[in-house]
Amino acid sequence: MFTTKGLFSGVLCPHQETCNLPKCIFKHIDPKPKVSTPSSIAQDQLDLKDDHGRERKRRKLYDENERPLSKGSAELDREGSKTIGKPAKKSFAATREISPPPLKRKVENGASSTPSQPSKTTPKASVKAPLKKEGLNPRVLKHPSPASHDLRFKLLKAVHTEFVRLNSELAKDASDDEQKLVLSEQALITRTLDLEETAAASQSVYSNLVKNKIMTYKRMSVKQWVDERKKEVAQEEAKEAALKATTPAIKPAAPPVVIETGLSTHEELTLLHRLYTPISGLAKHGYVSSIPTEAEIQIAREGIEAAKGWEVCDRCKSRFEVFPGRREEDGALTSGGKCTYHFGKPYWPEKNPAEPKAKRERKYRCCGESMGDSLGCTHSENHVFKISEVKRLAAILNFEKTPENLERVSDRPVCIDGEMGYTVYGLELIRLTATSWPTGAPLFDVLVRPMGPILDLNSRYSGVWPKDMATALPWSDSTPDETTVEGAKSKLRIVPSPAAARSLLFSHLSPATPLIGHGLENDLNAIRMIHPVIIDTALLYPHKAGLPYRNGLKALMSTHLNRHIQVVVDGKMEGHDSKEDANAAGDLVRLALRNEWERMRREGWRVVEGEFRPPTPREGPVGGGLSVEMLEREEPIKILSLDRAGRKRDRGEMEDGEVDD
């Protein structure tokens, strides 16, 4: 196109009333002087530059022989400005009989209403985030621009003009129900920018797309505009309704689940063998079923000597050196300085239903930061490590199997929980707790002095603090049980070594005693013991993804029993309570036993004269369950009974493979 010479700038436009050209070559005369309102001032500020980037002249709102009244005009008159000697004339805005309309406010759907005269028929708007303040200027695109800035700006103004025309005509005759269809000034600008930005994604046909939209809205009637706005409002309301439906409602806290099995204690003990955890095929997941030999231990010692004390930090994954006998020059236990890490595990945040295509980033539970944004939010004086290889564990302290205990009369199950801290020998046992199942009565709760110098007690999780280890008195069999008093953690007694803690636990066990806990392989490996009969709640309630993934004890208690353990007090994590964790595992076992008994009852099992009787063929489930041959081989299970001396009076007959409990 040729550049204009301004030859027709003095000729009135023949289509002055209906002309919508962005830059007409003919002359246009405003029929009425423009009123200076906040909206017009904002629009004039957007039009300060012309299409070629040069400064535009401001349109005068007054006659050439008069000057506007503005702030500071009185001072100019006193100082002797160019208007001295001439009578000051009032501007048009000051002589108007009708004051300018008050400032408009935004409501949810973009419609506007005045604060001085609120509409009584306007529906009550719910709280919604305000629109982002934008000017009528093309948005910055992530991809290359499909056209020059001047062309994009002209097309934007043309689209915006049509939107303003249709919206103004609707606002004049809008009924009460149509008030929510009227858009505010900012909503019109946002709508224009959205349309242009969407068209800019198709670079090859960008200009044609926008021009077609301009012609469509130029030919559109007010009725068609109303229909289009109704569809848009309906879509917005449907989207909000879907978002509310997917947002979980805040439910009142449910009361803790009361476990009622419907069985006596002896009956529960009789059925407990159905929940035993077989560990024969779980060696690759940390369970130890055989004692390492001397040859294997020697190989591990040779590997330790070859490594020369170099380990990988369990927190920040950096390499560092360990000095069990302290470094000669400065007495340090480790090299590498301080450790900076995130103590919370990374997780994937839930998707936002309103933005299904939004990119998700893994975040840390401790501080909420995204992975890669920070090296860590927590600092420790030393790097730490742990050992998972059985041979290396045995090189420090070898494993032992539970010995026969002739003094132990009852085979009541025992719940245990151990807490670990970091030393120069890895992760060692620093606290051990045992309770009786199913009553939860404490058997013992002691601190354990580790074999190596302490690097970090891991107090955030273990609940053992340096002052506890420093002020603890020695444990003895005649020591009164002071730990049963609430808040008496400082009175915990201490045993001299992990081997002494293991001997203390052996005094309450026999090979036939069921041992209950959560993640028992960690506790057993820290104690260095092998026990044949265990019930691990981490395997009793398996993770949906299978091993090696496991559900945490805290999550299991909250999900199945509506109980909250390991809580944060006053924004500070005080560590786990090993007695609470041990009894929590016992409660989960009782819940599993109740579910097992309910399943057996549905299959037809019943208790008759102190015996568990299997279902008869007539009572069995249709299309499944136990076969007739299996029922014929099934022998009744007699319930254990104890005399006054606590000895078993009648052990009854056991099935093949049943453990004597």
C-alpha positions in Angstrom: 0.0 0.0 0.0 1.1 3.6 -0.7 1.7 6.0 2.2 -0.9 8.7 2.6 -0.1 12.3 1.6 -2.9 13.9 3.6 -4.6 15.2 0.4 -8.1 14.3 1.7 -7.5 15.4 5.3 -9.7 18.5 4.6 -12.6 16.6 3.0 -15.4 15.4 5.3 -15.8 11.6 5.3 -18.9 10.6 3.3 -19.5 7.8 5.8 -18.7 9.7 9.0 -21.6 8.3 11.0 -20.8 4.6 10.3 -17.1 4.7 9.4 -15.1 2.2 11.5 -11.7 2.4 9.8 -8.8 2.5 12.2 -7.1 5.4 10.3 -9.5 7.1 7.8 -7.9 9.4 5.2 -10.9 11.8 5.4 -11.7 14.4 8.0 -13.9 13.5 10.9 -15.6 16.0 13.2 -16.9 15.0 16.6 -20.6 16.0 16.9 -20.2 16.5 20.6 -17.2 17.6 22.7 -15.6 14.7 24.6 -16.2 14.5 28.3 -13.1 13.8 30.4 -14.1 10.7 32.4 -11.8 8.2 34.0 -12.5 5.6 31.3 -11.8 8.1 28.5 -8.6 9.3 30.1 -7.4 5.7 30.4 -8.2 5.2 26.7 -6.4 8.4 25.7 -3.3 7.2 27.5 -3.4 4.0 25.4 -3.6 6.1 22.2 -0.6 8.4 22.9 1.3 6.6 20.2 0.3 6.3 16.6 0.6 3.3 14.4 4.3 4.1 13.6 5.4 4.4 17.2 5.5 8.3 17.2 3.8 10.4 19.9 0.2 11.3 19.1 -1.1 14.7 19.8 -3.6 14.9 22.7 -7.1 15.8 21.7 -8.1 19.1 23.2 -11.1 19.2 25.5 -11.4 23.0 25.4 -11.3 25.9 23.1 -8.0 27.4 21.9 -8.7 30.7 23.8 -9.4 29.0 27.1 -7.1 27.0 29.3 -8.1 24.1 31.4 -8.5 24.3 35.1 -6.1 22.0 36.7 -4.2 21.5 39.9 -1.8 24.4 40.3 -3.6 26.9 38.1 -4.0 29.4 40.9 -0.2 29.3 41.5 0.5 29.9 37.8 -1.8 33.0 37.9 -0.1 34.4 40.9 3.3 33.9 39.3 2.4 35.8 36.2 1.9 33.3 33.5 0.9 34.0 29.9 -2.7 34.3 30.8 -2.3 37.5 32.9 -4.7 40.2 32.0 -7.2 37.7 30.5 -10.3 36.6 32.4 -10.0 33.0 33.3 -12.7 30.9 31.7 -14.1 27.8 33.1 -13.6 24.6 31.2 -16.4 22.6 29.6 -16.1 20.0 32.3 -16.6 22.6 35.0 -19.7 24.2 33.4 -21.6 21.0 32.8 -25.0 20.8 34.3 -24.7 17.0 34.8 -21.7 15.6 36.7 -19.7 12.8 35.3 -20.8 9.3 36.2 -19.2 7.8 39.3 -16.5 5.2 39.1 -17.6 1.8 38.3 -16.9 -1.4 40.2 -16.4 -4.9 39.0 -18.5 -7.8 39.8 -18.1 -11.5 39.2 -19.3 -11.7 35.5 -17.6 -8.5 34.4 -20.8 -6.4 34.5 -20.5 -2.9 36.1 -22.6 -1.1 38.6 -22.2 2.2 40.5 -21.6 2.2 44.3 -23.9 5.1 44.8 -26.9 3.5 43.1 -26.6 -0.3 43.4 -29.0 -2.3 41.3 -31.6 -4.0 43.3 -32.2 -6.7 40.7 -28.6 -7.6 40.2 -28.0 -11.2 41.4 -25.7 -11.6 44.3 -22.2 -12.4 43.0 -20.0 -14.9 44.7 -16.4 -14.2 45.6 -14.2 -14.5 42.5 -10.7 -13.4 41.6 -10.7 -10.0 39.9 -9.6 -9.7 36.3 -6.0 -8.9 35.6 -5.6 -5.2 34.7 -4.5 -5.0 31.1 -4.4 -2.3 28.4 -5.5 -2.6 24.8 -2.0 -3.6 23.7 -1.1 -6.9 22.0 0.2 -9.5 24.5 3.7 -10.9 24.4 3.7 -14.3 22.7 5.8 -17.3 23.6 6.1 -18.1 19.9 7.2 -15.8 17.1 4.7 -13.0 16.3 2.5 -13.7 13.3 2.5 -10.0 12.2 4.0 -6.7 13.1 3.0 -4.9 16.2 1.3 -2.1 14.2 -1.0 -4.6 12.4 -1.8 -6.5 15.6 -2.7 -3.2 17.3 -5.0 -2.1 14.5 -6.8 -5.4 14.4 -7.2 -5.3 18.2 -8.8 -1.8 18.1 -11.2 -2.9 15.4 -12.3 -6.0 17.4 -12.6 -4.0 20.6 -14.7 -1.3 18.8 -17.3 -3.9 17.8 -17.3 -5.4 21.3 -17.9 -2.0 22.9 -20.8 -1.3 20.4 -22.6 -4.6 21.1 -22.0 -4.3 24.9 -23.3 -0.7 25.0 -26.5 -1.6 23.0 -27.1 -4.5 25.4 -26.6 -2.4 28.5 -29.2 0.1 27.3 -32.1 -2.3 27.1 -30.9 -5.1 29.4 -33.6 -6.8 31.5 -33.0 -7.9 35.1 -31.9 -11.4 33.9 -29.6 -9.9 31.2 -27.7 -7.7 33.6 -25.1 -10.4 34.2 -24.5 -10.5 30.5 -23.1 -7.0 30.4 -19.3 -6.8 30.5 -17.1 -4.3 32.2 -14.5 -2.2 30.4 -11.7 -4.5 31.6 -13.7 -7.6 30.7 -14.1 -6.2 27.1 -10.3 -5.6 26.9 -9.6 -9.1 28.2 -12.0 -10.7 25.8 -10.4 -8.8 22.9 -6.9 -9.9 23.9 -7.9 -13.5 24.4 -9.4 -13.6 20.9 -6.4 -12.0 19.3 -4.0 -14.3 21.2 -5.9 -17.4 20.1 -5.7 -16.3 16.5 -2.0 -15.6 16.8 -1.4 -19.3 17.4 -2.2 -19.9 13.7 0.5 -17.8 12.2 -0.1 -18.5 8.6 -3.8 -17.4 8.6 -3.7 -15.0 11.6 -4.7 -11.9 9.7 -7.6 -13.6 7.9 -8.9 -15.1 11.2 -9.1 -11.8 13.0 -10.6 -9.9 10.0 -13.3 -12.6 9.7 -14.1 -12.1 13.4 -14.3 -8.4 12.9 -16.8 -8.8 10.0 -18.8 -11.3 12.1 -19.2 -9.0 15.0 -19.9 -6.0 12.7 -22.8 -7.8 11.2 -24.0 -9.3 14.5 -27.2 -8.0 16.0 -27.8 -7.4 19.7 -30.0 -10.5 19.9 -27.3 -12.7 18.5 -24.8 -11.1 21.0 -27.2 -11.9 23.8 -27.4 -15.5 22.7 -23.6 -15.8 22.5 -23.1 -14.2 26.0 -25.7 -16.6 27.5 -23.7 -19.6 26.2 -20.5 -18.1 27.6 -22.0 -17.5 31.0 -23.5 -21.0 31.0 -20.1 -22.5 30.3 -18.5 -20.5 33.1 -21.2 -21.7 35.6 -20.8 -25.3 34.5 -17.0 -25.1 34.9 -17.4 -23.7 38.4 -19.9 -26.4 39.3 -17.5 -29.1 38.1 -14.7 -27.5 40.1 -16.8 -27.5 43.2 -17.8 -31.1 42.6 -14.2 -32.3 42.3 -13.1 -30.3 45.4 -13.4 -32.6 48.4 -15.7 -31.1 51.0 -14.3 -30.6 54.5 -15.8 -33.3 56.6 -15.9 -33.2 60.4 -13.3 -35.3 62.1 -14.6 -38.8 62.4 -14.3 -40.5 65.9 -11.6 -43.1 66.3 -12.6 -46.6 65.3 -13.3 -48.9 68.2 -12.1 -52.4 67.4 -14.5 -55.1 68.4 -13.6 -58.6 67.1 -16.4 -60.4 68.9 -13.9 -63.0 70.2 -12.3 -63.5 73.5 -8.6 -63.0 74.0 -7.9 -66.8 73.8 -10.0 -67.0 70.6 -8.0 -64.1 69.1 -4.7 -65.9 70.0 -6.0 -69.0 68.3 -6.7 -67.3 65.0 -3.6 -65.1 65.1 -1.6 -67.7 63.1 -3.6 -66.7 60.0 -1.8 -63.3 60.0 1.8 -64.6 60.3 4.2 -63.0 57.8 6.3 -65.5 55.8 9.8 -64.0 55.4 11.4 -66.8 53.4 11.1 -64.9 50.1 11.8 -61.4 51.4 15.5 -61.5 51.7 15.9 -58.9 48.9 13.7 -56.5 50.9 15.8 -56.5 54.0 14.5 -59.5 56.0 17.2 -61.8 57.4 16.4 -65.5 57.8 19.9 -67.0 58.4 23.0 -65.9 60.4 25.9 -64.8 58.2 28.9 -67.1 58.3 32.4 -66.1 59.3 33.6 -66.3 55.7 31.0 -63.8 54.7 31.8 -61.5 57.6 35.5 -61.7 56.6 34.7 -60.6 53.1 32.8 -57.6 54.5 35.7 -56.6 56.7 38.1 -56.7 53.7 35.7 -54.5 51.8 35.5 -52.0 54.7 39.3 -51.8 54.8 39.5 -51.3 51.0 37.0 -48.4 51.2 39.2 -46.6 53.7 36.2 -45.0 55.4 34.6 -43.4 52.3 30.8 -43.5 52.4 27.8 -41.8 50.6 25.7 -39.4 52.7 22.2 -40.8 53.4 20.8 -37.3 53.2 22.6 -35.2 50.6 24.1 -38.1 48.6 27.6 -36.6 48.6 30.8 -38.6 49.3 32.6 -38.1 52.6 35.1 -39.9 54.8 34.4 -41.4 58.2 37.0 -41.5 61.0 35.9 -44.0 63.7 38.9 -43.2 65.8 38.7 -39.4 65.0 41.0 -37.6 62.7 44.4 -36.9 64.3 44.9 -33.2 63.2 41.5 -31.9 64.4 39.6 -34.7 66.1 36.8 -34.7 63.5 34.6 -37.8 63.0 33.7 -37.1 59.3 35.0 -35.0 56.4 33.0 -32.8 54.1 31.8 -30.1 56.5 28.1 -29.5 57.2 25.4 -31.4 55.5 22.6 -29.4 53.7 19.5 -31.5 52.8 15.7 -31.8 52.6 14.4 -34.0 55.4 10.9 -34.4 53.7 10.4 -36.8 50.8 9.5 -35.5 47.4 5.9 -36.0 46.2 3.7 -35.1 43.2 1.1 -32.4 44.0 -2.5 -33.2 43.1 -3.7 -32.0 39.7 -5.8 -28.8 39.6 -9.2 -29.6 38.0 -9.4 -26.1 36.7 -6.0 -26.5 34.9 -5.8 -30.1 33.7 -2.9 -29.4 31.3 -0.8 -27.4 33.8 2.7 -28.8 34.3 3.3 -30.4 37.7 6.6 -30.4 39.5 7.7 -32.6 42.4 7.9 -30.8 45.7 9.5 -31.6 49.0 7.1 -32.1 51.9 9.4 -30.3 54.4 9.4 -26.9 52.8 7.2 -27.1 49.7 10.1 -26.2 47.3 10.3 -27.8 43.9 13.1 -30.3 43.2 16.1 -28.5 41.8 15.2 -25.1 43.2 17.2 -25.5 46.5 20.0 -27.7 47.8 18.2 -28.1 51.1 16.3 -26.4 53.8 18.0 -28.2 56.8 21.6 -28.1 58.0 23.4 -30.7 60.1 26.9 -30.6 61.5 28.0 -34.0 60.0 27.3 -36.1 57.0 25.7 -39.5 57.9 25.3 -42.9 56.3 23.5 -46.2 56.8 24.4 -49.8 56.1 21.9 -52.2 54.5 24.2 -55.1 53.5 23.7 -58.0 56.0 27.4 -59.0 55.9 28.5 -55.4 56.9 25.9 -55.4 59.7 27.2 -58.7 61.0 30.8 -57.4 60.9 29.9 -54.8 63.5 27.6 -57.1 65.6 26.6 -60.5 64.4 23.0 -61.8 64.3 21.4 -64.2 66.8 18.3 -66.3 66.7 15.7 -66.2 69.5 16.8 -68.8 72.0 14.5 -71.2 73.9 13.2 -69.6 77.0 12.2 -72.2 79.6 11.2 -69.5 82.1 8.6 -68.0 79.8 5.2 -69.7 80.5 2.9 -67.7 78.2 3.4 -67.1 74.5 1.5 -63.9 74.4 2.5 -61.8 71.4 4.9 -58.9 71.9 4.8 -55.5 70.0 8.1 -53.8 69.6 9.4 -50.6 68.1 13.0 -49.4 67.8 14.4 -45.9 67.1 17.7 -45.4 65.4 20.5 -42.7 65.3 23.5 -42.2 63.1 27.0 -43.1 64.4 30.4 -43.8 62.7 29.1 -47.4 62.2 26.0 -46.4 60.3 22.4 -46.4 61.7 22.4 -47.9 65.2 19.7 -48.7 67.8 19.3 -46.0 70.4 15.9 -46.8 71.9 13.8 -50.0 72.2 10.3 -50.4 73.5 8.2 -53.6 74.0 4.5 -53.9 74.9 2.1 -56.8 75.4 -0.5 -57.7 72.9 -3.5 -57.1 72.9 -3.6 -55.1 76.1 -0.8 -52.7 75.2 0.8 -53.0 78.7 4.4 -51.9 78.7 7.1 -54.6 79.1 10.1 -52.2 79.0 11.2 -49.0 77.3 14.9 -48.2 77.4 17.5 -46.1 75.8 20.4 -47.9 74.1 24.0 -46.7 74.1 25.4 -47.3 70.6 28.7 -48.9 69.9 30.2 -46.1 67.8 30.5 -42.3 68.5 27.3 -40.5 67.7 27.1 -38.3 64.6 23.4 -37.5 64.8 20.6 -38.8 67.1 18.1 -38.2 64.3 15.9 -36.5 67.0 13.4 -35.3 64.5 12.2 -38.8 64.1 13.7 -40.9 66.9 12.4 -38.6 69.7 15.8 -39.1 71.5 17.7 -35.9 72.3 21.2 -35.4 73.5 20.1 -34.5 77.0 18.2 -37.8 77.3 21.3 -39.8 76.6 23.4 -37.6 78.9 21.2 -37.7 81.9 19.8 -41.3 81.7 20.5 -43.7 84.6 21.6 -47.3 84.1 18.9 -50.0 83.6 18.6 -52.9 86.0 16.0 -55.6 86.5 15.1 -54.1 89.9 14.5 -50.6 88.3 10.9 -49.4 88.9 8.9 -48.7 85.8 9.0 -44.9 85.7 8.3 -44.5 82.1 4.6 -45.3 82.5 4.1 -41.8 83.9 3.0 -39.4 81.1 5.7 -36.9 80.1 8.5 -38.8 82.0 10.6 -39.4 78.9 13.6 -37.9 80.7 13.4 -40.8 83.2 14.2 -43.4 80.6 16.9 -45.8 81.7 19.8 -46.8 79.4 21.4 -50.1 78.7 25.1 -50.3 77.8 24.9 -51.7 74.3 22.6 -53.1 71.5 23.6 -56.6 72.6 22.3 -55.9 76.1 19.0 -54.5 74.6 18.7 -57.7 72.6 19.2 -59.9 75.7 16.5 -57.8 77.5 14.1 -58.5 74.6 15.0 -62.2 74.5 13.9 -62.5 78.2 10.3 -61.7 77.0 10.3 -64.0 74.0 10.5 -67.6 72.9 10.8 -68.9 69.3 7.0 -69.4 69.2 6.1 -65.9 70.4 4.5 -63.8 67.7 6.5 -60.5 67.3 4.4 -57.6 66.0 5.7 -54.3 64.5 5.7 -52.0 61.5 8.7 -52.4 59.1 10.1 -55.1 61.4 13.1 -55.8 59.2 14.6 -52.4 60.3 14.1 -53.1 64.0 15.3 -56.7 63.8 18.4 -55.7 61.8 19.2 -52.9 64.3 18.8 -55.4 67.2 20.7 -58.1 65.1 18.2 -60.8 65.8 16.3 -63.4 63.7 12.8 -64.4 64.9 10.7 -67.1 63.1 7.2 -65.8 63.9 6.5 -62.2 63.0 3.5 -60.1 61.9 4.6 -57.0 60.0 1.8 -54.5 59.5 3.7 -53.0 56.5 3.1 -56.3 54.7 -0.3 -56.9 56.3 -1.5 -53.7 54.7 0.5 -53.7 51.5 1.1 -50.7 49.3 -0.9 -50.5 46.1 2.3 -50.4 44.1 3.7 -53.5 45.8 7.2 -53.9 47.4 9.5 -52.1 47.9 6.9 -49.4 48.4 5.2 -49.5 51.8 2.5 -47.5 53.6 3.7 -45.5 56.6 2.3 -46.3 60.1 0.9 -42.8 60.5 -1.0 -43.1 57.2 -2.4 -46.5 58.1 -3.6 -45.4 61.5 -5.3 -42.3 59.9 -6.9 -44.3 57.1 -8.1 -47.4 58.9 -8.6 -46.3 62.5 -9.1 -42.5 62.3 -6.3 -42.0 64.8 -3.5 -39.5 64.5 0.0 -40.4 65.7 3.4 -38.7 65.3 1.7 -35.3 65.4 3.5 -32.0 65.3 3.2 -30.0 68.5 3.3 -26.2 68.3 4.8 -26.4 64.8 7.7 -28.5 66.1 8.2 -32.2 65.4 9.1 -33.8 68.8 9.9 -37.2 67.3 8.1 -40.5 67.4 6.9 -42.1 70.6 8.1 -45.7 70.3 5.5 -46.9 72.8 2.7 -45.3 70.8 4.1 -46.8 67.6 4.3 -50.3 69.1 0.7 -50.2 70.3 -0.4 -48.7 67.0 1.0 -51.7 65.2 -0.9 -54.0 67.7 -4.2 -52.2 67.0 -3.8 -52.7 63.3 -3.2 -56.4 63.8 -6.5 -56.6 65.9 -8.3 -54.8 63.1 -6.9 -57.3 60.5 -8.0 -60.1 62.8 -11.5 -58.7 63.1 -11.7 -58.5 59.3 -10.4 -62.1 59.0 -13.0 -63.4 61.4 -15.8 -61.6 59.6 -14.6 -63.2 56.3 -14.6 -66.6 58.0 -18.1 -66.1 59.4 -19.3 -65.3 55.9 -17.9 -68.6 54.7 -19.7 -70.4 57.5 -17.1 -70.7 60.3 -18.5 -70.7 63.8 -17.5 -71.3 67.4 -19.2 -74.3 69.1 -18.3 -75.4 72.6 -15.0 -73.6 72.6 -14.0 -74.9 69.2 -13.7 -73.2 65.7 -15.7 -75.4 63.4 -15.4 -75.1 59.6 -18.4 -74.6 57.4 -20.3 -77.7 56.2 -20.8 -78.3 52.5 -24.4 -77.0 52.8 -23.3 -73.8 54.5 -20.4 -73.0 52.2 -20.5 -70.1 49.7 -22.1 -70.8 46.3 -19.6 -71.0 43.4 -16.4 -70.8 45.5 -14.8 -71.1 48.9 -13.5 -74.3 50.4 -14.1 -77.6 48.6 -15.8 -80.6 50.1 -12.5 -82.5 50.2 -10.8 -79.7 52.1 -13.7 -79.5 54.6 -13.5 -83.3 55.2 -9.8 -82.9 56.0 -10.4 -79.9 58.2 -10.0 -80.7 61.9 -11.6 -78.6 64.6 -9.4 -76.1 66.3 -9.5 -76.1 70.1 -9.2 -72.9 72.0 -6.3 -72.5 74.3 -7.2 -72.4 78.0 -5.0 -71.6 81.0 -5.3 -72.9 84.5 -4.9 -70.7 87.5 -1.2 -71.2 87.5 -1.0 -69.8 84.0 -0.1 -73.2 82.4 -1.8 -74.5 79.2 -4.4 -77.1 80.1 -5.4 -78.4 76.7 -3.4 -77.5 73.5 -5.8 -79.4 71.3 -4.9 -80.7 67.8 -3.1 -78.4 65.4 -3.4 -78.4 61.6 -0.5 -79.1 59.3 1.9 -76.1 59.2 0.2 -74.4 62.1 2.7 -72.8 64.6 2.3 -73.8 68.2 1.1 -70.6 69.9 
